[in-house]
Amino acid sequence: MQKQGLLYKGINAQLLKQIYDKLYQRCLTPSEYNVKLMPNLALHEILASPIEPDNRHKFICNFYHNHTTVPVSLQADYLILATGYKSQEPQFLSAIQSDIARDSLGHYEINRDYEVSYHNPLSQGRIFAQNMEFHSHGVGTPDLGLGAYRAATIINKL
């Protein structure tokens, strides 16, 4: 893949720092964006919450702080999985693995809008993935230049 030259645009440390700096600035400035940086957290589990009064299902995301091992729990309406360079199934999805559809080779079924096929009769939750869809979306998957398009596609589905 790396030999594909311009077709392969991965992320690097400088770009990660720039992204972090922009997010940090948004944390400091009140705006319409609800941005909160919580570094050094490792996601270890995602559970489906009981149905809320608005008849919606939320995800409960359980983390541990990498240095203090203090548990942190957050609720989310949507999940966007950005797994990095290597496509692998995140361990934190193990509690809902049986609700995730797979193709004949065992890969997650991911539609053209990057939504993972997730079937839970008690849930209206949705799961989206980036950089996990090489098997279904092809060589553009790790191309960071297409990241904005993928993110916009996901956001427009929400």
N, C-alpha and C positions, 0 to 999 in steps of 0.2 A: 504494500500500500504506500509506504513512504517513497518508493521509487516513482510514483505517479507525478512527482513534481508539483506543478501548480494545482493539480486536482486534490492534493492532500494539504490541507491547511489546519494544522493542529494548534492547540493553545500552548502558550509558553509562560514562563514566570513573569515576564514584564507585563503581558496582557492581563494576567490574573491580578497583579498588583493594581493596574489601572482600573479594572472592574471593581475591585475591593474599595479603592479610593473613592470612586463615584458613589458606590453604595453607602460608604461611610458619610460622605457629604449629605446624602439624602436623609440619613439618620439624624443629623444635626439640625437640619432645616425642616421646620413644619411644612408639610405639603399634602397633596391629595394621595400620595403614595404611602402605604403602610409598610415602611421598610424598617427592619430590625435585624441587626447583625448579631449573631450568636456564635462566635468562633469556638473552635475546639470541641464541638459536639459531634458525637458519633451516633448516627441513627441505628438503633438495634431492633426496632419493632414497630409495625404499623397495625393497628387494630381498627375494626369498624365500630363506631360508637352506636349506642341505642338511637333510634329514630328521634329526632328533635321535634319540638312542637310545630315547626313549620313543615313537617313531614319530610325532612331531609335527613340524610345520613351523613355523618362527618367521619373523618379519619382521625384517630388518636395516634400521634407520632411520639414515640418514647425514645429519648436520647440519654446518653451518659456523657458527662464532660470528660474529655480525654485526660485531664490532669488531676481533677479532684474526684472523679467518678461519681459526682453528685447527679442523681437522675433529674431529667427535665422532661416535662410532658407538654405538648402543644396540640391544639385541635386545628384541623384544616378541612376546608370544603373540597379542595382539589389537590392532587399530587402531580408534580412534574418531576420525573426522574431524569437527572442529568448525571450519568454514571461515569463520565470521563472517557479516557482513551480506550479502555478495554471493556468490551461488552460482556457484562456478567450479571447474573441475577442477584439483585441486592438481598442480603440475608434478612433485612428488616421486613421484607414482604412475605416471609415464611408463614405467618399466621393466616394469610389470605390466598396462598398459592393455589388451593383447590378451586378458587373462584376465578382464576385467570385462565383464559382459553389459550391453547397452544396449537401450532401447526403440526404436520406429520413428522417433523424433525425435532419437535420439542421446544421450538422457539415461541416466545410470546407472539400472539396474533396482534399485530399493530396495523391500524388502518391508515389510509393516506393522510389523515389529519393528526397522526401520531398518538392516537388514543389506543390504549391497550384494551383488548376485549376482556371485560371484567363482568362476571355474572354472579350477582348475589341478590336473591329475591328480596332481601330486607334492606338493600342499599340502593341509593340513587347516586352514590359516589362514583367518581370517574378517575381514571389513572391515565396520565400521559407520559410519554418517554421520549428522550432525545439521546442519540448515540447508542441506542440498543436495537436499532432497526436496520442494520446492515443487511440482514437476511431478506428483508422485505422491501427496502427502499434503495439499496445499492450503494455505489461508491461515494455518493454525495453525503452519506451519513456523517463521517467525521469532519466534513468541510466546515470549518468555523465561519467561513464567508456566507454560508447558508443558514447560520444560526439565527439571525434576525428574522428570516423568512419562517423558519420552523417555529420560533417563539411567537411570531404574529399569528401563525396558523392556529397554534394552541390557544392563545388568548382569545382569538375570535370565536373559538368553539365554546369558551366559557361564558 
